[in-house]
């Protein structure tokens, strides 16, 4: 008889100390994520980029929760893309891509997939790789949620945002300065900007 899988194998998110909010656990988080998921779905956007207001905002855990809520809400498949070009936060959960694959994939919960870059790309290579992923994933996923952390470091925030159907700025409640959010919002494509999501 085979041994039971280790917790990390049974739940890959446990490696990073993440758990998916359920009806019994983290009801408040789950309720908030369902509200956000409903708004994103109603916007009709497939590829949605999330841009942090500063380097203290962690996007991947938020996207995992919202992605799970979108799966439940729509019954469709959802991709969480850890496109952070500097420090991909979820890369340790995914095996390196084979061949010429740009992103590696791991199914982490039901119909929720995690995609991480096979390698950290150089400036000028990142946005085309992301655009290729969005094109390839258009038929596979109902929604694609992208962490666009780090794109400002290579001067490609605006071009990465332009690849998305919609963009959301993520700030910290009671900590992020309104002027900072207004300045970031001005850099976003106006026809794709959905608004600001405050966390924490």
C-alpha positions in Angstrom: 0.0 0.0 0.0 1.4 3.4 -1.0 2.1 6.0 1.6 -0.2 9.0 1.8 1.1 12.0 -0.1 3.0 14.5 2.0 0.9 17.7 2.6 3.0 19.6 0.0 2.2 17.0 -2.6 -1.5 16.8 -1.7 -1.7 20.6 -1.7 1.1 22.4 -3.7 0.1 25.7 -2.2 0.9 24.4 1.3 4.6 24.7 0.3 4.3 28.5 0.3 1.9 28.6 3.3 -1.1 29.4 1.2 -4.5 27.8 1.5 -7.6 28.3 -0.6 -10.4 30.0 1.2 -13.4 27.7 1.6 -16.9 27.9 3.0 -15.5 26.6 6.3 -12.2 28.5 6.3 -11.6 32.2 5.8 -15.3 33.1 5.0 -14.5 36.8 4.9 -11.7 36.3 2.3 -13.8 34.0 0.2 -16.7 36.4 0.2 -14.5 39.3 -0.8 -12.9 37.2 -3.6 -16.3 36.1 -4.9 -17.4 39.8 -5.2 -14.2 40.6 -7.1 -14.5 37.6 -9.3 -18.1 38.5 -10.1 -17.0 42.0 -11.1 -14.2 40.7 -13.3 -16.4 38.2 -15.0 -19.2 40.8 -15.6 -16.6 43.1 -17.2 -16.2 40.5 -19.9 -12.4 40.6 -19.8 -10.4 37.4 -20.4 -6.9 38.5 -19.7 -6.7 40.7 -16.6 -3.4 42.2 -15.4 -2.9 43.1 -11.7 -0.3 45.8 -10.9 0.9 46.4 -7.4 1.1 50.0 -6.1 4.4 49.2 -4.4 6.8 46.4 -3.6 5.0 45.5 -0.4 1.9 44.3 -2.2 2.0 40.5 -2.9 -0.1 39.8 -6.0 0.2 35.9 -6.4 -1.7 34.9 -3.2 -4.5 37.3 -4.2 -4.7 35.9 -7.7 -4.9 32.4 -6.4 -7.9 33.2 -4.3 -9.6 35.3 -7.0 -8.8 32.6 -9.6 -10.4 29.9 -7.4 -13.5 32.1 -6.9 -13.7 32.6 -10.7 -13.5 28.8 -11.2 -16.4 28.3 -8.8 -18.4 31.2 -10.2 -18.1 30.3 -13.9 -17.3 26.6 -13.9 -14.6 27.4 -16.4 -10.8 27.0 -16.3 -8.8 29.9 -15.0 -5.0 30.6 -15.3 -3.0 32.5 -12.7 0.1 33.8 -14.5 3.0 34.6 -12.2 4.6 36.9 -14.8 6.8 38.7 -12.2 9.9 39.3 -14.2 12.2 39.9 -11.2 11.1 37.4 -8.5 8.4 35.0 -9.6 6.7 34.1 -6.3 5.2 30.8 -7.3 7.9 29.4 -9.5 8.9 26.7 -6.9 5.5 25.0 -7.4 6.1 24.3 -11.1 8.5 22.0 -12.9 10.6 23.9 -15.5 9.1 24.0 -19.0 10.4 21.6 -21.6 11.7 22.6 -25.1 10.7 26.1 -26.2 7.9 26.6 -23.8 8.0 30.1 -22.3 5.8 29.3 -19.3 5.4 26.2 -17.2 2.0 25.0 -16.0 0.7 23.2 -12.9 -2.9 22.5 -12.0 -3.2 23.5 -8.4 -6.9 23.2 -7.6 -9.6 21.7 -9.8 -9.7 23.8 -12.9 -7.2 26.5 -11.6 -3.8 26.4 -13.3 -0.6 28.2 -12.3 1.7 29.4 -15.1 5.2 30.6 -14.3 8.0 31.8 -16.5 10.5 29.2 -17.5 13.2 31.8 -16.9 13.6 35.4 -16.1 13.6 37.2 -19.4 15.6 40.3 -20.3 14.1 43.6 -21.1 12.5 43.6 -24.5 11.7 39.8 -24.4 9.2 39.9 -21.6 6.2 41.5 -23.2 6.4 39.4 -26.4 6.6 36.2 -24.2 3.5 37.3 -22.3 1.6 38.2 -25.4 2.4 34.8 -26.8 1.1 33.2 -23.6 -2.1 35.1 -23.8 -2.6 34.2 -27.5 -1.9 30.5 -26.8 -4.1 30.5 -23.7 -7.1 32.3 -25.2 -8.9 29.0 -26.1 -7.8 27.1 -23.0 -8.9 29.5 -20.2 -12.1 31.4 -19.4 -10.0 33.9 -17.6 -6.2 34.6 -17.3 -5.1 36.6 -14.3 -1.6 38.0 -14.6 0.7 39.3 -11.9 2.5 42.2 -13.6 4.8 42.9 -10.7 8.3 44.0 -11.7 7.5 45.3 -15.2 8.2 48.9 -14.0 11.7 47.8 -13.3 12.3 47.2 -17.0 10.1 50.1 -18.2 7.4 47.9 -19.6 4.4 48.4 -17.3 2.4 50.3 -19.9 3.2 47.8 -22.7 2.4 44.8 -20.5 -0.9 46.5 -19.5 -1.7 47.0 -23.2 -1.6 43.3 -23.7 -4.4 42.8 -21.2 -8.2 43.1 -21.8 -8.4 44.9 -18.4 -6.0 46.1 -15.7 -6.5 46.4 -11.9 -4.2 48.3 -9.6 -3.7 46.7 -6.2 -2.9 48.8 -3.2 -2.8 48.4 0.6 -5.8 49.7 2.5 -5.0 52.6 4.8 -1.4 52.6 3.6 -1.3 53.3 -0.1 -1.2 57.0 -1.0 -4.1 58.2 -3.2 -1.7 60.3 -5.3 0.5 57.2 -6.0 -2.6 55.4 -7.3 -3.6 58.3 -9.5 -0.1 58.5 -11.0 -0.1 54.8 -11.7 -3.6 54.9 -13.1 -2.5 57.6 -15.6 0.0 55.2 -17.1 -2.7 52.5 -17.8 -4.6 52.3 -21.0 -7.8 54.2 -20.1 -10.1 51.9 -22.0 -8.8 48.9 -20.1 -8.5 50.3 -16.5 -11.0 48.6 -14.2 -10.1 50.3 -11.0 -8.2 49.8 -7.7 -8.4 46.8 -5.4 -7.4 47.5 -1.8 -6.1 44.6 0.3 -4.9 44.1 3.8 
